[in-house]
């Protein structure tokens, strides 16, 4: 069963070059790819982010910093 939202298991294997989830997660972390791990242990990478990163297009997907409020007043002028 495929998903339009997340990369498939085969696509994650192709991207990372690793068959085991633990090694896939380590590779994604080392390369700076945002991902989540479902309670089932399946790694989730947004297909939209993968496409943007692989093509150089600008992604509209939220990042891990989407809800962060920055304190720009802390920057000395």
C-alpha positions as CSV (number, residue, x, y, z in Angstrom):
1,X,0.0,0.0,0.0
2,X,1.5,3.3,-1.1
3,X,1.3,6.7,0.3
4,X,1.2,10.0,-1.5
5,X,2.3,11.8,1.7
6,X,5.4,9.8,2.8
7,X,8.2,7.9,1.0
8,X,7.7,4.2,0.8
9,X,10.0,1.6,2.5
10,X,11.6,0.9,-0.9
11,X,12.1,4.6,-1.5
12,X,13.7,5.1,1.9
13,X,16.0,2.2,1.2
14,X,17.0,3.7,-2.1
15,X,17.5,7.2,-0.7
16,X,19.6,6.1,2.3
17,X,21.3,3.0,0.8
18,X,20.4,1.2,4.0
19,X,17.9,-1.7,4.5
20,X,17.6,-1.5,8.3
21,X,15.5,1.2,9.9
22,X,18.1,2.1,12.5
23,X,20.7,2.8,9.9
24,X,18.2,4.7,7.7
25,X,17.4,6.9,10.7
26,X,21.1,7.5,11.4
27,X,21.7,8.4,7.7
28,X,18.7,10.8,7.6
29,X,19.9,12.5,10.8
30,X,23.5,12.8,9.6
31,X,22.4,14.3,6.3
32,X,20.0,16.7,8.0
33,X,16.8,15.2,6.6
34,X,13.7,16.0,8.8
35,X,11.9,12.8,9.6
36,X,9.6,11.2,12.2
37,X,9.4,7.7,13.5
38,X,5.9,6.3,13.9
39,X,5.0,4.2,16.9
40,X,5.3,1.1,14.7
41,X,8.9,2.0,14.0
42,X,8.3,3.1,10.4
43,X,10.3,6.1,9.3
44,X,8.3,8.9,7.8
45,X,9.9,11.4,5.3
46,X,7.5,13.8,3.6
47,X,7.4,13.1,-0.2
48,X,7.1,16.9,-0.8
49,X,10.3,17.6,1.1
50,X,12.1,14.8,-0.7
51,X,11.0,16.2,-4.1
52,X,12.0,19.7,-3.1
53,X,15.4,18.7,-1.8
54,X,16.2,16.4,-4.7
55,X,15.2,19.0,-7.3
56,X,16.4,22.1,-5.6
57,X,12.8,23.4,-5.6
58,X,11.5,25.4,-2.6
59,X,9.3,23.3,-0.4
60,X,6.1,24.6,1.1
61,X,6.0,21.9,3.7
62,X,6.3,23.0,7.3
63,X,9.7,22.5,8.9
64,X,10.6,21.6,12.4
65,X,10.9,25.3,13.1
66,X,7.4,26.2,11.8
67,X,6.0,27.0,15.3
68,X,9.1,28.6,16.6
69,X,8.9,32.3,17.5
70,X,12.2,34.1,17.1
71,X,13.4,36.8,19.4
72,X,14.9,39.3,16.9
73,X,15.1,42.0,19.6
74,X,17.9,40.0,21.1
75,X,20.1,40.8,18.1
76,X,22.2,43.9,18.8
77,X,21.9,46.5,16.1
